[in-house]
Amino acid sequence: MAPIESYLDDLLRHGRAYFSRNDVAAALGLKPQALAAALTRAINKRRLANPRHGFYLILRPEDQIAGAPDPVKWIDPLMKHQGIDYRISLLRAAAFHGSSHQASMVFQVIVPRQLRDFELGRHQLQFLYQGPEAFSLLNKPELVGQMKSDAGFARVAGVELTLLDCVRYFHKAAGINGVAQIAKDIGAKANPRALAKSAAAYENSAVRRLGYLLERAGHGRQARALEPFVREAKTMLSL
């Protein structure tokens, strides 16, 4: 068996299905040219996938149909490899919180840097930019939870951030009708105080839109928590 095949099998035996180029280089001690050739062969044999430069996924037989594992299994190590904080949000987060209408092959991630979207097998990953200042205020344990998979945990927007992200990026969240359905499905789960506190980091127009959708859906407590943003907008208009 080739050294790289043994390396991949050993990682899988220890429950790990990803590695970096530096990891494998240190483990096998191959020269750069030989390592590049071995990795290319493994990719061509569909034993590996390469979502980002220097980061590899080990494909099991059950991954062959979709072309890669569910991104929730590897988004966390990928983002750590790139040194970028993140949160899963929009449609995938809405589904996680109970909006059963939201089933999508698009996996959407909020990040504080501009990143290119990419496709891997049947999976499409979208990276949505939020300014670093707002992102750092919001991406905290009290507002961001964990999505569990058999590979570990990934960071996922809490209900409040999911709602706010969906209205801010509504064109990426099945349009305004899709966001209205999400607000109806999960709005009652939002903590009014956390919602109002988080809303301060978003554009006023997005917050007012969410307040309207929550009110229409009958989630009065959550809608009332956003009323100060509506009053602020009216005051600014009168000036």
N, C-alpha and C positions, 0 to 999 in steps of 0.2 A: 504494500500500500504506500502511495506517495506521502511524504511528510505532511503536506497540507491536509490530506484526507484524514490522517490520524489526529491532527490538531483539531479539525472541525468536529470529528466524532467525540473527542475528549471534552470539548466545550459543551456539546449537547448532553453528554452524560452528567455534566455538572449543572445542567439546567440553564445554560447560557447560549443564546442563539444569535449573538452579534459580537463583533470585535473591530478594533481599529487596525489600520495598516501598521502602526507602531507596535501594537500588541503582537501581531503575528511575526513581524520582523524580529522582535526580541526573543520570541519563543523558538523560532526555527533557525535563526542565524543565517538565512539565505542572503546572497548578494542581491542588490536592488533589481537587477535585470531578471534574475531567476525567480524572485518573488513576484514581480509583475507578471511574468509568464504563467506562473502557477495560479495566481488569482484570476487571470484572464481565462485560463482553461476551466476553472471551477465555475466562473460566470457563464461561459458558453455551454457547460454541461447542466446549467440551471441548478447548480448546487449552492451558488451564492447570488445575492442581489446587492447592488451598490447604489443606495439612494443618494449618497453625498460623497464627495471626494474623501478618500481615506477611511470610510466607514462601510462595513459589510454586514449583511444579514445571512445567516445560514438557513437555507430552505429545506424544510422537511417534505416528505412525500405529500402530506396533506396541504402544503402551500402551493403545489404545482398549478392547481386550477386557477386560483386568484393571482398567482405570480409573486406573491409575497404574503407574509402574515398580516393580520389586522394591525394597522399602524399603532393602535393603543399599546401593543406589545413592545414596540421599539422606539416610540417617539421620545420617551424620556432619555434613554442612553444616546440617541441621536443628538438631542439638543444639548446634553452635557458634553458630548464630543465637540460640539461647535461653540460651547461656552455661552449659550444664550438661554435666558429664562423664557418661560412660555406658559400658556394655558390652553387646553382644548376648549373650544367654545362653539357657538352657533348651533348648527343642526345636530352634531354628535352630542354636545352637552345637553341640548334640549331633550333628545331621546333618552339620555342617561337619567335625566330628572323626571321623566315620565310623559313626555310628549310623544305618544306612540305613533302619531302621524308622520314623525320626522325620521324616515329611514333613508339614508343617503350613502352613496359610495364616496362622497366628498368628505374629507377629513380636514376640518378647519381649525387653525391654530393661531392664537393672538400672540404677537411677538413685538419687542421694542426695537427691532431693526428691520430694514427692508430685505426680504428674502424671496428668492424665486420659487414659484409653485413648481411642483413636479408630479409626474405620474410614475407609479411602480406597479407593474402588472395591471390589475383592474382598479387599483386604488389611486385616487387623485388627492394630493395634499395641497391645500391652499394656506398660505401664510398671510395673515391680515395685520397690517402695521398699526400700532398704537404708540403715540409719542412716549419717549422714555420716562418723562416726569409723571404723566398720568399712569403709565403702566406700573411704575414702582410703587405708587400710592395704592394701587388696587390689587396687585399680585401678592397678597398676604394670606397667611393661613386661615384667618377668619372669613375670607371671601373666596378662597380657592380650596377645593377638596381633592380627593384622590379617587381615580378610577382604577379598579383592580382588574388584573388579568392573570392568566396562569404564568405570565412572565414577570409580574411585579406590579408596580403602581405607576400611574401617570397623573399629571396635574390637570385638573378639570375645573372650569369656572363653576362657582356655586350658582344657585338659582338666580340670585340678584344680578350677578355679572352676566350670566347667560341671557337674561332678559334685556339688559342694557346693551350688550354686544349685538344682539339680534336686531334691535331697533337702529343702532348706529350703522350697522352693515346690512341693512334689510335687503339690499339688492343681491346679497350673497346668501340670504336666508329664506329663499323661496318667495321673495317679494313681500309686500306689506300684508297680503292675505295670509301668507305662511306665518309671518310674525304674529298676526292677530290670533291664529290658531295656537301658537306656542304660548302666548300670553294667557289665553283661555285655559290651556292645559295645565300650566305650572305656576301661574301667577299667584295662586292662593298659598303656595309654599314659600313665597318670598317674605323675609322679615322686613317689615316696614321701615324700621330704623336703619338697618343695614342697607336697604334699597336707597333711602334718601341720602345717606352718607356717601355711598358709592356714586350716586348720580351727579354729585358735585364735580366729578372728574370728566363728565361727558358734556357734549354740546347741548345747549338748552333745547334746541329743536328736537333732538333725539329723545330727551327726557320727557318733553311735553307729549311727544308722539306715544311714548310708552304709557304715560298717565292716561291718555285718552283710550288706548287699547285695553288697559286694565279696568277702567271704568265701564267700558262697553261690555267687558266679559263678566262684570259683576263682582270684581275684586276691589271692593270699596276701600278697605283699610290700606291696601297697597297704593291705590290711586291717590288717596288723600295725602299720603306721605310725600307725594311729588307735587302737591299743589303750590308750595312756595316757589317752585321753578316757573309755574304758569304765571303767578303774580309778578315775579321778577321780570318776565318777558313783557307783560303789559305795562309795567312801570317804565322799562327801557323804551317801549314804543311811544309812550306819552311824552317822553323827553324829546 
